[in-house]
Amino acid sequence: MTGTKRFTKSIIAAIIAIVIAASSISMISATSASAASYSGSAQANASLKSAAAVVEKTTALNTLAKAYYFKALGKSKQGYNWTYKTNNDIVKVKCKYDFTAHKYTFKLVGTAKGTAKLTLKYRKDDKTVVKVPMTIKVDAQKNIMRVA
């Protein structure tokens, strides 16, 4: 009877070992399949996540966008008068002026990665020049954000 018990224990141990090996193999294959679904660097993955957060245009602070807009009211004898000054030439600034509403609409787009201090200057009237200081950040994809 001792030999039969030993034989039975050996059979049960072999069956348990086969079940453990089979479940280990299926877990390993499932894990490697899901890990292989993304190929790329961590930086590329982070940029994909941030790309989803980029909006087309914004007037808000701390919002990543393809273009940043700033709007202001003003009228001089010439209709409008504006300029800007920056410490780092990483943005392109354009202005459209609505002669009926006397409204400036500045559009800033990124041209190179970096951070810049920028001051928009426009005429509120013939005697008053308004200065609007900004801190602008541009990422590697030339998306722009006004942070201050």
Secondary structure, DSSP 8 states (H G I E B T S, - for coil): -HHHHHHHHHHHHHHHHHHHHHHHHHHHHHHHHHHTT--S-HHHHHHHHHHHT-EEEE-STT--EEEEEEEEE--BTTB--EEEEESS--EEEEEEEETTTTEEEEEEEE-SSEEEEEEEEEESSSS-EEEEEEEEEE-TT--EEE--
